[in-house]
C-alpha cells in the first residue's frame, strides 16, 4: 500500500511493470511517483528502482492528502499522471494481443515532407510562415538543416499572450531540446512516448542523420 509520495531531486529511477524486462519509463529530477496508490487508496501498480543514486523529497500520506484536496491544479495534474500510467499498462497489454503494433515501424505511417523554420527568423516572420502553411509544429533548423528546437502552436500562443514584439528572435520562442523518435522504432514505442511526454507530435529522425527531421508523427497517424 502507498504511504508516501516521492519527488526526485537528483538521479534517475526506472518504472517497472515487469521486473524481468526493461523499464517502461525513466524518471528524472522534477518527476514524481507514488501518487496513484495514494489517490486511489490501493496497492502500488508498478515497481520503482533507483538507476543511480537518488535524492528524494518524501511527502507523507497526510500532507499529500491536504495538498491534493485543497489545490485543484495539483490534484488535476496528479490524476492525469495516474491516467497516463494506466494507459501505459493497457497499451503494453494491447501490444501483446496485436503484434502489428510492434511490427510496424514509425517510418511507415509518419507524415512527410516536414515543414521547417529557419533559426534566423523573427517571431513575426515565423508567424507569417506558420499561418501560410497551417501546420501544428515546425522544427527550427540551422543553416545545415540540423534541428535547434521546435516551435508549436502552443509556443506561438505563449509568445502572443506575453505580448512579445514581432522582432523577438525565434530562438527565444522555440522549445528545446526536441523530443524525437527514430523511424525504425515500433508504433508501440511511439505511443508510449505520447503517453509519457506532454506532447502532441513527435519529430521523426533517421539513424544516419539524427539531427535532421525526416517526418512528423501524431496520434492521428
C-alpha positions as CSV (number, residue, x, y, z in Angstrom):
1,X,0.0,0.0,0.0
2,X,1.1,3.6,-0.6
3,X,2.1,5.6,2.3
4,X,4.4,8.2,0.7
5,X,4.6,10.5,-2.3
6,X,8.1,10.9,-3.8
7,X,9.6,13.7,-5.8
8,X,13.0,13.2,-7.4
9,X,15.5,16.0,-6.7
10,X,18.6,14.2,-8.1
11,X,19.3,11.0,-10.0
12,X,17.1,8.7,-12.1
13,X,14.6,5.9,-11.3
14,X,13.1,3.3,-13.6
15,X,9.4,2.3,-13.5
16,X,8.9,-1.4,-14.0
17,X,5.7,-3.3,-14.7
18,X,7.7,-6.4,-15.2
19,X,11.0,-6.5,-13.2
20,X,12.5,-9.0,-15.7
21,X,12.0,-6.6,-18.6
22,X,13.3,-3.1,-19.3
23,X,11.7,-0.1,-17.5
24,X,8.6,1.3,-19.2
25,X,9.9,4.8,-18.5
26,X,12.8,6.6,-16.7
27,X,12.1,9.3,-14.1
28,X,14.4,12.3,-13.7
29,X,14.8,15.3,-11.5
30,X,11.4,17.1,-11.2
31,X,9.5,13.8,-11.8
32,X,7.5,12.1,-9.1
33,X,5.9,8.7,-8.2
34,X,3.6,7.1,-5.7
35,X,0.6,9.3,-6.4
36,X,-1.6,6.5,-7.8
37,X,-1.7,4.4,-4.7
38,X,-2.4,7.5,-2.5
39,X,-5.2,8.9,-4.7
40,X,-6.9,5.5,-5.1
41,X,-6.0,4.3,-1.6
42,X,-4.9,1.0,-3.1
43,X,-1.7,-1.1,-3.6
44,X,1.1,0.2,-5.9
45,X,0.7,-0.8,-9.5
46,X,4.4,-0.7,-10.5
47,X,7.9,-1.1,-9.1
48,X,10.3,1.8,-9.0
49,X,14.0,1.1,-8.9
50,X,16.9,3.6,-8.5
51,X,19.0,3.5,-11.6
52,X,21.7,5.6,-9.9
53,X,22.0,7.4,-6.6
54,X,18.7,9.2,-5.8
55,X,17.9,12.3,-3.7
56,X,14.2,12.2,-2.9
57,X,11.7,14.6,-1.3
58,X,9.3,12.5,0.7
59,X,5.7,13.8,1.3
60,X,3.7,11.9,3.9
61,X,0.2,10.4,3.2
62,X,-1.4,13.1,5.4
63,X,0.4,16.0,3.8
64,X,-0.2,14.7,0.3
65,X,-3.9,14.4,1.1
66,X,-4.1,18.0,2.3
67,X,-2.3,19.3,-0.7
68,X,-4.2,17.4,-3.3
69,X,-7.6,18.1,-1.6
70,X,-7.1,21.9,-1.4
71,X,-5.0,22.6,-4.5
72,X,-7.2,21.7,-7.6
73,X,-4.3,22.3,-10.1
74,X,-2.1,19.8,-8.3
75,X,-4.9,17.2,-8.0
76,X,-5.7,17.5,-11.7
77,X,-2.1,17.1,-12.6
78,X,-1.7,14.0,-10.4
79,X,-4.9,12.5,-11.7
80,X,-3.6,13.0,-15.2
81,X,-0.4,11.2,-14.2
82,X,-2.4,8.3,-12.8
83,X,-4.4,8.0,-16.1
84,X,-1.2,8.1,-18.2
85,X,0.3,5.2,-16.1
86,X,-2.9,3.2,-16.5
87,X,-2.8,3.8,-20.3
88,X,0.8,2.6,-20.4
89,X,-0.2,-0.7,-18.8
90,X,-3.2,-1.1,-21.1
91,X,-1.1,-0.2,-24.2
92,X,1.6,-2.9,-23.3
93,X,-1.2,-5.4,-22.9
94,X,-2.7,-4.4,-26.2
95,X,0.6,-4.8,-28.0
96,X,0.9,-8.4,-26.8
97,X,-2.5,-9.1,-28.3
98,X,-2.0,-7.1,-31.5
99,X,1.6,-7.8,-32.7
100,X,1.2,-5.4,-35.6
101,X,1.8,-2.5,-33.1
102,X,5.3,-4.0,-32.5
103,X,5.9,-5.0,-36.2
104,X,5.0,-1.7,-37.9
105,X,7.7,1.0,-38.0
106,X,7.2,4.7,-37.4
107,X,8.6,5.5,-40.9
108,X,5.6,3.6,-42.4
109,X,3.0,5.9,-41.0
110,X,4.7,9.3,-40.4
111,X,3.8,12.4,-42.4
112,X,6.3,13.9,-44.8
113,X,7.8,16.2,-46.0
114,X,8.4,18.3,-42.9
115,X,7.7,22.0,-42.8
116,X,10.6,23.7,-41.0
117,X,11.5,27.3,-39.9
118,X,15.0,28.8,-40.3
119,X,16.6,29.7,-37.0
120,X,17.4,33.2,-38.1
121,X,13.7,34.2,-38.4
122,X,12.0,36.6,-36.0
123,X,8.7,35.8,-34.3
124,X,6.8,38.0,-36.8
125,X,8.4,36.3,-39.8
126,X,7.8,32.8,-38.3
127,X,4.2,33.6,-37.6
128,X,3.6,34.7,-41.2
129,X,5.1,31.4,-42.5
130,X,3.2,29.3,-40.0
131,X,-0.1,31.0,-41.0
132,X,0.6,30.4,-44.6
133,X,1.5,26.7,-44.2
134,X,-1.1,25.8,-41.5
135,X,0.9,23.1,-39.7
136,X,0.8,22.4,-35.9
137,X,4.5,22.4,-35.4
138,X,7.7,23.4,-37.1
139,X,11.2,22.1,-36.4
140,X,13.6,25.0,-36.2
141,X,16.7,24.3,-38.3
142,X,20.1,25.9,-38.7
143,X,21.9,26.6,-42.0
144,X,22.9,23.0,-42.3
145,X,19.4,21.7,-41.8
146,X,20.1,20.4,-38.2
147,X,17.4,20.9,-35.6
148,X,18.0,23.5,-32.9
149,X,14.5,23.4,-31.5
150,X,10.8,23.2,-32.3
151,X,8.0,25.8,-32.5
152,X,4.5,24.7,-32.0
153,X,1.2,26.5,-31.9
154,X,1.4,26.4,-28.1
155,X,4.7,28.3,-28.3
156,X,3.2,30.9,-30.6
157,X,0.2,31.3,-28.3
158,X,2.5,31.8,-25.3
159,X,4.5,34.4,-27.1
160,X,1.4,36.3,-28.2
161,X,-0.1,36.2,-24.6
162,X,3.1,37.7,-23.3
163,X,2.8,40.4,-26.0
164,X,6.3,39.6,-27.3
165,X,7.2,42.1,-30.1
166,X,7.4,40.9,-33.8
167,X,11.2,41.4,-33.7
168,X,11.7,38.8,-31.0
169,X,14.2,36.2,-32.2
170,X,12.6,32.8,-32.9
171,X,15.3,31.2,-30.6
172,X,13.6,32.9,-27.6
173,X,10.2,31.4,-28.5
174,X,11.0,27.8,-29.6
175,X,11.1,24.8,-27.3
176,X,14.3,22.8,-26.8
177,X,15.5,20.1,-26.6
178,X,13.3,18.4,-29.2
179,X,11.7,15.1,-28.3
180,X,12.4,12.8,-31.3
181,X,11.9,9.2,-32.3
182,X,13.8,7.1,-34.9
183,X,12.0,6.0,-38.0
184,X,12.8,2.3,-37.3
185,X,11.1,2.3,-33.9
186,X,7.8,0.5,-33.5
187,X,4.4,2.1,-33.2
188,X,4.3,0.8,-29.6
189,X,7.4,2.8,-28.7
190,X,5.9,5.9,-30.3
191,X,2.6,5.5,-28.5
192,X,4.5,5.1,-25.2
193,X,6.3,8.3,-25.8
194,X,3.0,10.1,-26.4
195,X,1.7,8.8,-23.1
196,X,4.8,9.7,-21.1
197,X,5.5,13.1,-22.5
198,X,3.3,16.2,-22.6
199,X,3.4,16.4,-26.4
200,X,1.0,16.1,-29.4
201,X,3.5,15.3,-32.1
202,X,6.9,13.7,-32.5
203,X,9.7,14.6,-34.8
204,X,10.9,11.5,-36.7
205,X,14.7,11.3,-37.4
206,X,16.8,8.8,-39.4
207,X,19.6,6.8,-37.9
208,X,22.1,8.2,-40.3
209,X,21.1,11.8,-39.7
210,X,19.7,12.0,-36.1
211,X,19.8,15.8,-36.1
212,X,17.7,16.3,-39.2
213,X,13.9,15.9,-39.3
214,X,12.7,13.1,-41.6
215,X,9.0,13.2,-40.8
216,X,6.4,14.1,-38.2
217,X,4.2,11.7,-36.2
218,X,0.9,12.5,-34.4
219,X,-1.7,10.2,-32.8
220,X,-3.8,10.7,-35.9
221,X,-1.1,9.0,-37.9
